[in-house]
Amino acid sequence: MMVFRTLLAVLAALPLAAAAACPDKPTPRDMEGPFYKANPPLRASLLEPGSKGEKLILSGVVYSAQCKPVPNALLDFWHADENGDYDNTGYRYRGQMRADAEGRYRLETILPALYPGRPRHIHVKVQAPGKRALTTQIYFQYERAGALAAKLEPRDGVLHATFDFAIEG
């Protein structure tokens, strides 16, 4: 973890590129994995009392394939805890939220630990009202590159990541 934080500190000192207004391609699908649990509670914070995980704020916009914000899109998140374990009996690090009228979302959680054999990731299902859900995963740049990698930026003692979705809408 120390090497990861050092790398983030160095990269945070580099100039940031301007944020894209809309992804230029649809967000790729990725596996649901074996730990999905339906009907998690509605909540914008997955923070758990007593967690030793590093706080992460993940935010972004849900866009349609036509680059229009998707109001009230449903986002369903789940991920491993600070030890790389999934809660299969309750709803720790699981929750749903609705994007706002401009398609924006903001999730408070922790940076998930490495899951054996996998880079850090957050699972998500994103669904425009009345449409088919997109199931995918968000990874973190510097551990995995590509269209599903979010850039981590330490700011004021908290990690921030931005990830915009382009879905059927």
Residue pairs with C-beta under 8 A, 6 or more apart in sequence:
4 142
4 143
5 154
7 142
8 142
8 152
8 153
8 154
8 159
9 154
11 142
12 153
12 154
12 155
16 153
19 162
20 164
21 67
22 61
22 63
22 67
22 164
22 166
23 63
23 147
23 164
23 165
23 166
25 147
25 166
26 65
26 166
26 167
26 168
27 126
27 134
27 136
27 147
27 148
27 165
27 166
27 167
28 136
28 147
28 148
29 134
29 135
29 136
30 135
30 136
30 137
30 148
31 135
31 137
32 123
32 125
32 135
33 123
33 137
35 78
35 86
35 88
35 123
36 78
36 123
37 78
37 88
37 91
37 94
40 76
40 78
40 91
40 94
40 95
40 96
41 91
41 94
41 95
41 96
42 95
42 96
42 97
42 98
43 95
43 96
43 97
44 95
44 97
44 106
44 107
44 108
45 95
45 107
45 108
45 109
46 77
46 79
46 92
46 93
46 94
46 95
46 107
46 108
46 109
46 110
47 55
47 108
47 109
47 110
48 81
48 92
48 93
48 110
51 81
51 82
51 110
52 82
53 81
53 82
53 110
53 111
53 112
53 113
54 82
54 110
54 111
54 159
55 108
55 109
55 110
55 111
55 157
55 158
55 159
56 108
56 109
56 110
56 111
56 152
56 158
56 159
56 160
56 161
57 106
57 107
57 108
57 158
57 159
57 160
57 161
58 106
58 107
58 109
58 122
58 138
58 150
58 160
58 161
58 162
58 163
59 104
59 105
59 106
59 107
59 160
59 161
59 162
59 163
60 104
60 105
60 162
60 163
60 164
60 165
61 69
61 99
61 102
61 103
61 104
61 105
61 164
61 165
62 69
62 70
62 73
62 75
62 99
62 103
62 104
62 105
62 126
62 128
62 164
62 165
62 167
62 169
63 69
63 70
63 103
63 164
63 165
63 166
63 167
63 169
64 70
64 128
64 166
64 167
64 168
64 169
65 166
65 167
65 168
65 169
66 169
67 166
68 169
69 99
69 102
69 103
69 104
70 99
70 103
70 128
70 167
70 169
71 99
71 100
71 101
71 102
71 103
72 98
72 99
72 100
72 101
72 129
73 98
73 99
73 103
73 105
73 126
73 127
73 128
73 129
73 165
73 167
73 169
74 96
74 97
74 98
74 99
74 125
74 126
74 127
74 129
74 133
75 96
75 97
75 98
75 99
75 105
75 107
75 124
75 125
75 126
76 95
76 96
76 124
76 125
76 126
76 127
76 133
77 93
77 94
77 95
77 96
77 97
77 107
77 109
77 122
77 123
77 124
78 86
78 93
78 94
78 95
78 122
78 123
78 124
79 86
79 93
79 109
79 112
79 121
79 122
79 123
80 86
80 93
80 112
80 113
80 115
81 87
81 92
81 93
81 110
81 112
81 113
82 110
82 112
82 113
83 113
84 112
84 113
84 114
84 115
84 116
86 93
87 93
87 94
93 109
93 110
93 112
95 107
97 105
97 107
99 105
109 122
111 120
111 140
111 152
111 159
112 120
112 121
112 122
113 120
114 120
115 121
119 139
119 140
119 143
119 144
120 139
120 140
120 143
121 137
121 138
121 139
121 140
122 137
122 138
123 135
123 136
123 137
124 135
124 136
124 137
124 138
125 133
125 134
125 135
125 136
126 133
126 134
126 136
126 165
126 167
127 133
127 134
127 167
128 167
128 168
128 169
131 167
131 168
131 169
132 168
134 165
134 167
134 168
136 148
136 165
137 148
138 148
138 149
138 150
138 161
138 163
139 146
139 148
139 149
139 150
140 149
140 150
140 151
140 152
140 161
141 149
141 150
141 151
141 152
142 152
143 149
150 161
150 162
150 163
151 161
151 162
152 159
152 160
152 161
153 159
153 160
153 161
154 160
